[in-house]
Amino acid sequence: MKAAVFHAARDIRVEDVPAPTGVAPHEVLVRPIWCGICGTDLHEYAMGPIVTPSAPHPLNGSVIPQILGHEFSAEVIEVGREVTRARPGDRVSVMPLLVDNDCYYCRRGLHHLCRRMACVGLSYAWGGLAELAVLPEAILAVLPDGVTGIQGALVEPAAVAAYGVDAGGVRPGDRVLITGAGPIGALAALYAAALGARVFVSEPSPGRQALIRRLGIAEVIDPGATDVAAYLKDLLDGVGVDAAIECSGNERALQTALASVRSAGRVAQTGLHTRPAAIDAMLLAQRDITLVGTWCYPVTDFPRIARLIASGKFPVERIVTAQIAMDDIVENGFDALLSPTGDQVKVLVNARG
């Protein structure tokens, strides 16, 4: 079967690999439909291996080369004899985190912090950028009838964004700043708007500014032309926003988030920083600000996100800027997303061709 396989930095090959030959009692054979290219995938392509294992993974022994793809929807083809959560023909979204269910964090319900966590499409035998994959039934969320395959592929990044907004304590009527309008920032803006918040997005890229404006759910601020914190405080009663969700992984953006939030407000750090960031820690104490980090999402959140999408209140498909064939994944996917002059935000790959 055809799959997109990571071998090393700048070395992703669309090649023939052995297809699955069967399923265990609690496993499911699926045919991926659409699969997103994630920022983690981009980091692997540009600088990896980072999270793809160059030595056998402690949870499952996986090692590169690795079939990529952890944001995907799929159709169930075959189920193991003890599977009860899905049937052939079901369309599913895949919650890709694989955990040991026995470590300190798993025993406390914090499975997304598992000390031996692996991930489908990064440290597992299979991934969503392939014609077939074998998955544990426990990680599948059956999609409601009204949710499309494209929407189903976006449940995973939508869960990341929602966790950040929820960690920021956002409530209806709150004023919220999102820093960074990449895929997670755009989804965070959509989710905060769905909760009934007034949303502001700080983003320097003209292309990403245009995407947020097309969504019609937020005021866009260019941090290269405007002092974001001063503007928001002047606009909002002299105090600023109730919460800020930092989605860029940029030091200046984090500083802007802290400066923009009101006293006793909350800042959620959701974007991943690749280097240490300096902040004025005195702000946290002097203004009673809560700064909280988020990692992935609660592993039980996919059905809720899928239902919210089905309701029409969370139109995640609107952030998609390109749909490509698997054969074009390097040039029109990875290279286009990494291009400093490119205008792509979210690229989905047709896993069937």
Order of alpha helices (4+ residues) and beta strands (2+ residues): beta-beta-beta-alpha-beta-beta-beta-beta-beta-beta-beta-alpha-alpha-beta-alpha-beta-alpha-beta-alpha-beta-alpha-beta-alpha-beta-alpha-beta-beta
